[in-house]
Amino acid sequence: MTADDLDEVAALEARIQAFPWSLGNFRDSLLSGHGCWLRRIAGRVAAFAVTMPAVEEMELLDIGVAPDLQRHGLGRALLDFLCTQARQDGMQRLLLEVRPSNASAIAFYRHLDFVEIARRRGYYPAIEGREDAIVMVKNL
């Protein structure tokens, strides 16, 4: 992902998330040196991910797949790529947060061997108040 991709990535994020990252969030991640990845298909952004390294672990900050391309293996391929990158960087695990209301994402992550290790109370904004985050991890 480069600065030239940010408008398109932010637009895709706005289509798939009720509380999307802003263009500024993506720009800040890119400028901070976070891992910012994308996959283009037929010239358009089909999937993206943003990661942040920490001591011995990689945190998945954001991931998205275009709605019309979901359930075609792009998310799995992207996560496989991220796991490979994390291993090459000496990371021992991949960490992420997911909303409890996002049952399809939770099932997807569990299918890829992520396990729940914690909950962050009131982590996400919600239509009415706040929503917890389920913290999941995959050992690499």
Backbone bond lengths (Angstrom), bond angles and torsions (degrees), N, CA, C in turn:
res aa  C-N    CA-C-N  psi(-1)  N-CA   C-N-CA  omega(-1)  CA-C   N-CA-C  phi
1 M - - - 1.449 - - 1.527 107.88 -
2 T 1.319 115.17 136.51 1.460 121.02 176.40 1.528 108.76 -124.52
3 A 1.313 115.21 173.80 1.468 120.36 178.25 1.526 110.99 -57.62
4 D 1.323 117.35 -32.66 1.466 121.02 179.98 1.525 112.95 -66.95
5 D 1.325 117.58 -19.01 1.468 122.22 -178.80 1.528 113.62 -90.16
6 L 1.334 117.28 -12.70 1.462 120.23 -166.86 1.524 114.60 -63.48
7 D 1.319 118.07 -39.56 1.468 119.06 178.93 1.528 110.83 -60.45
8 E 1.322 116.32 -44.15 1.465 120.22 -179.07 1.530 111.77 -68.45
9 V 1.330 116.50 -39.49 1.465 120.36 178.53 1.527 110.24 -64.95
10 A 1.334 116.89 -45.90 1.463 120.46 179.51 1.529 111.35 -63.37
11 A 1.321 117.58 -36.48 1.466 120.81 177.53 1.525 110.70 -65.65
12 L 1.328 117.41 -41.46 1.467 120.39 176.98 1.524 109.89 -64.41
13 E 1.311 117.44 -44.96 1.465 121.41 178.14 1.529 110.55 -55.69
14 A 1.324 116.81 -42.36 1.471 121.17 -179.37 1.527 112.00 -65.45
15 R 1.335 116.58 -26.63 1.471 120.18 178.00 1.517 112.70 -78.48
16 I 1.337 117.77 -25.32 1.464 119.58 -171.70 1.527 114.05 -110.09
17 Q 1.323 118.23 -10.50 1.468 120.46 -177.73 1.523 110.61 -121.16
18 A 1.314 116.77 137.20 1.463 121.20 175.81 1.528 110.93 -69.14
19 F 1.326 116.92 -31.15 1.462 123.17 178.22 1.531 107.54 -128.03
20 P 1.325 116.73 76.60 1.471 120.78 -171.38 1.524 113.71 -74.86
21 W 1.328 113.29 156.71 1.454 119.90 166.80 1.519 107.56 -63.15
22 S 1.308 116.08 149.60 1.464 121.08 176.14 1.527 109.92 -88.20
23 L 1.310 115.16 167.59 1.459 120.56 173.46 1.524 109.35 -55.67
24 G 1.328 116.44 -39.58 1.463 121.10 178.82 1.518 113.10 -63.08
25 N 1.336 117.06 -37.50 1.468 120.05 176.81 1.523 110.94 -61.15
26 F 1.329 116.15 -45.21 1.467 119.52 178.86 1.525 110.64 -65.64
27 R 1.324 117.07 -42.38 1.464 121.07 179.58 1.530 110.17 -61.24
28 D 1.334 116.89 -45.03 1.463 120.67 179.37 1.521 111.54 -61.02
29 S 1.328 116.92 -41.51 1.469 119.99 178.90 1.522 111.12 -63.27
30 L 1.315 115.64 -43.68 1.464 119.75 179.26 1.529 110.29 -62.17
31 L 1.326 117.02 -46.05 1.466 121.62 -179.02 1.528 111.99 -68.26
32 S 1.333 117.41 -27.30 1.466 121.42 179.62 1.524 112.66 -79.28
33 G 1.319 116.09 -7.09 1.462 119.18 179.83 1.515 113.84 84.90
34 H 1.320 117.17 14.33 1.462 119.23 174.95 1.526 109.07 -64.01
35 G 1.317 116.03 159.08 1.461 119.90 174.35 1.519 108.78 -71.93
36 C 1.303 117.57 115.33 1.469 122.33 -178.73 1.520 107.52 -122.04
37 W 1.313 115.18 111.65 1.462 122.03 -170.78 1.516 110.29 -122.36
38 L 1.319 116.17 150.77 1.455 119.60 171.97 1.508 110.49 -150.85
39 R 1.314 113.48 162.34 1.466 121.99 176.71 1.508 106.93 -127.41
40 R 1.310 115.61 127.41 1.462 121.31 176.40 1.520 108.80 -104.07
41 I 1.315 115.39 141.93 1.463 122.58 172.64 1.518 106.22 -132.66
42 A 1.302 115.99 128.19 1.474 121.97 -179.17 1.528 110.83 52.58
43 G 1.333 115.91 38.11 1.445 121.09 174.32 1.512 116.77 83.89
44 R 1.329 118.40 -4.84 1.467 119.63 -179.05 1.524 110.31 -116.21
45 V 1.320 115.30 156.66 1.459 120.02 177.61 1.521 108.40 -68.60
46 A 1.319 115.53 120.00 1.460 121.83 -179.53 1.527 111.37 -100.41
47 A 1.329 116.24 -31.74 1.462 121.15 -178.15 1.516 108.68 -157.87
48 F 1.327 115.35 155.12 1.461 120.12 178.56 1.520 109.33 -151.50
49 A 1.327 115.49 161.76 1.461 121.36 174.58 1.521 108.75 -152.92
50 V 1.320 114.76 150.48 1.462 122.08 175.37 1.521 107.06 -128.40
51 T 1.325 116.47 128.26 1.465 121.81 -179.35 1.523 109.96 -125.98
52 M 1.327 114.84 157.48 1.454 121.15 177.31 1.527 108.47 -134.07
53 P 1.323 116.74 123.72 1.461 118.57 178.07 1.527 111.47 -76.97
54 A 1.307 115.29 147.19 1.466 122.76 172.52 1.531 105.88 -137.37
55 V 1.293 117.20 -173.99 1.456 120.02 -178.95 1.526 109.08 -65.50
56 E 1.300 116.21 112.29 1.463 125.00 175.75 1.528 115.06 63.11
57 E 1.347 117.82 9.34 1.460 118.39 176.16 1.521 110.15 -145.84
58 M 1.308 114.07 153.27 1.455 122.30 176.24 1.517 106.49 -110.87
59 E 1.329 116.54 132.29 1.454 120.08 176.88 1.517 109.59 -104.31
60 L 1.318 115.74 128.31 1.459 121.93 175.07 1.520 107.05 -84.20
61 L 1.329 116.66 110.22 1.461 121.43 -176.57 1.517 112.43 -85.82
62 D 1.320 116.65 -36.31 1.471 120.46 -177.70 1.522 108.19 -158.72
63 I 1.312 114.94 144.49 1.463 121.05 176.91 1.521 107.41 -149.98
64 G 1.314 116.68 145.16 1.449 120.04 178.06 1.513 111.98 -157.59
65 V 1.316 114.82 149.03 1.467 122.84 176.60 1.527 106.80 -129.87
66 A 1.309 116.66 136.20 1.467 120.98 178.56 1.523 109.46 -52.45
67 P 1.338 117.71 135.78 1.473 120.48 -175.68 1.521 114.43 -53.03
68 D 1.324 118.22 -40.69 1.465 120.29 -178.01 1.519 112.81 -74.51
69 L 1.341 117.61 -8.35 1.463 121.59 -179.84 1.527 112.64 -111.54
70 Q 1.319 116.70 1.55 1.459 119.81 178.27 1.526 109.88 -68.61
71 R 1.330 114.16 151.72 1.466 123.10 179.85 1.535 112.97 67.97
72 H 1.342 114.61 28.99 1.467 120.37 175.53 1.528 111.54 -123.39
73 G 1.341 116.76 14.15 1.463 120.77 175.17 1.515 115.61 92.96
74 L 1.327 118.44 -2.08 1.468 119.62 -179.07 1.526 111.78 -67.49
75 G 1.309 117.67 -43.33 1.458 121.07 179.26 1.521 111.32 -62.12
76 R 1.310 115.57 -43.82 1.472 119.36 178.41 1.520 111.02 -63.85
77 A 1.326 117.37 -44.13 1.466 120.72 178.94 1.528 110.64 -62.02
78 L 1.309 116.48 -40.31 1.460 120.05 179.39 1.526 110.72 -66.20
79 L 1.326 117.69 -44.20 1.464 119.74 177.72 1.527 111.98 -66.08
80 D 1.318 118.12 -37.21 1.469 120.67 175.11 1.524 110.25 -60.40
81 F 1.334 116.00 -43.61 1.466 121.08 177.42 1.527 110.49 -60.99
82 L 1.334 117.31 -45.11 1.462 120.81 -179.29 1.524 111.50 -63.08
83 C 1.328 116.72 -39.69 1.469 120.20 177.14 1.524 111.03 -63.26
84 T 1.322 116.56 -41.65 1.467 120.71 177.76 1.523 110.28 -62.71
85 Q 1.334 116.59 -45.13 1.468 120.76 178.37 1.526 110.48 -60.48
86 A 1.323 116.49 -44.97 1.461 120.78 -178.84 1.530 110.80 -61.89
87 R 1.327 116.90 -44.21 1.472 120.57 177.93 1.522 110.31 -60.40
88 Q 1.336 116.88 -45.37 1.468 120.86 179.97 1.526 111.99 -61.75
89 D 1.328 116.27 -27.92 1.465 121.71 178.53 1.524 112.33 -88.83
90 G 1.332 116.39 6.47 1.459 120.57 176.82 1.519 115.21 83.04
91 M 1.322 117.12 14.49 1.455 120.81 -179.80 1.526 109.84 -79.96
92 Q 1.313 115.70 148.61 1.459 121.23 -179.10 1.519 113.54 -103.05
93 R 1.337 116.21 -15.84 1.460 118.45 179.58 1.524 110.82 -156.62
94 L 1.327 114.40 159.10 1.460 122.77 176.81 1.524 106.58 -115.66
95 L 1.330 115.82 127.43 1.452 123.31 -174.88 1.520 109.06 -115.67
96 L 1.341 117.15 146.26 1.463 121.40 176.47 1.513 110.17 -152.92
97 E 1.336 115.72 163.81 1.449 122.69 171.64 1.521 108.29 -119.29
98 V 1.333 115.82 146.18 1.460 121.09 179.27 1.527 108.52 -145.06
99 R 1.325 115.52 146.33 1.467 120.64 177.89 1.529 110.34 -69.86
100 P 1.323 119.14 138.17 1.468 120.67 174.57 1.528 112.63 -59.22
101 S 1.332 117.02 -27.84 1.468 120.33 179.68 1.521 112.70 -74.78
102 N 1.326 118.11 -10.36 1.463 121.49 -179.11 1.531 109.69 -93.92
103 A 1.321 115.08 69.83 1.468 121.11 -174.77 1.514 112.91 -59.83
104 S 1.328 118.27 -36.77 1.467 119.37 -178.93 1.528 110.81 -68.05
105 A 1.326 118.19 -37.56 1.473 120.39 177.76 1.527 110.24 -67.63
106 I 1.326 116.90 -42.02 1.465 120.05 178.92 1.520 110.34 -60.36
107 A 1.321 117.46 -45.36 1.473 120.98 178.53 1.531 110.30 -62.41
108 F 1.318 116.25 -41.49 1.468 121.30 178.69 1.533 110.30 -60.08
109 Y 1.329 116.85 -49.42 1.470 120.16 -179.28 1.522 111.19 -64.23
110 R 1.320 117.56 -40.90 1.474 119.60 178.24 1.528 110.83 -61.99
111 H 1.327 115.92 -40.03 1.473 120.33 177.84 1.529 111.10 -60.26
112 L 1.331 116.63 -28.34 1.465 121.42 179.65 1.528 112.47 -96.40
113 D 1.334 116.03 20.51 1.468 123.54 173.85 1.524 115.57 74.34
114 F 1.326 117.73 21.58 1.457 120.22 170.27 1.520 107.61 -81.49
115 V 1.329 116.68 143.61 1.463 122.10 177.68 1.526 109.24 -126.78
116 E 1.326 115.05 147.84 1.462 120.57 178.40 1.521 109.34 -74.16
117 I 1.343 114.94 132.57 1.465 119.01 178.77 1.530 112.54 -121.78
118 A 1.328 117.64 -15.85 1.461 119.61 -178.19 1.520 110.27 -167.81
119 R 1.324 114.91 173.05 1.468 122.43 171.86 1.515 108.10 -131.06
120 R 1.312 114.73 141.06 1.468 120.78 173.84 1.522 106.25 -108.88
121 R 1.304 116.14 111.98 1.460 121.92 -176.51 1.530 111.09 -69.05
122 G 1.339 115.79 131.45 1.457 121.56 175.34 1.514 114.96 61.77
123 Y 1.303 117.44 31.73 1.468 123.12 -172.95 1.532 113.08 -73.07
124 Y 1.316 116.11 -43.72 1.469 121.14 -174.35 1.521 111.80 -101.49
125 P 1.347 117.22 146.58 1.465 118.78 168.67 1.527 108.53 -69.05
126 A 1.320 115.70 149.08 1.465 121.45 178.99 1.525 108.21 -137.66
127 I 1.314 116.48 167.28 1.460 120.58 179.57 1.524 110.06 -56.95
128 E 1.312 116.57 -40.50 1.461 121.46 176.15 1.521 108.58 -121.28
129 G 1.309 117.06 94.78 1.459 121.22 176.96 1.510 113.47 85.39
130 R 1.325 115.32 -131.26 1.459 122.37 -176.04 1.525 109.39 -128.80
131 E 1.330 115.43 160.61 1.466 121.77 177.90 1.516 108.32 -127.47
132 D 1.329 116.41 142.75 1.448 120.81 176.50 1.521 111.72 -64.54
133 A 1.310 115.71 167.16 1.458 122.00 169.69 1.519 107.76 -119.68
134 I 1.317 115.61 135.12 1.461 120.79 170.57 1.523 106.51 -90.07
135 V 1.322 116.33 125.18 1.462 121.49 177.67 1.524 106.59 -92.61
136 M 1.316 115.74 125.57 1.463 121.22 -179.51 1.517 109.13 -124.61
137 V 1.325 115.77 152.19 1.452 120.94 -178.98 1.530 109.60 -139.70
138 K 1.321 113.89 148.32 1.465 121.04 172.49 1.516 106.97 -125.87
139 N 1.329 115.93 123.73 1.461 119.47 175.66 1.519 108.53 -76.00
140 L 1.327 113.87 136.86 1.464 119.87 -176.73 1.521 110.88 -100.26
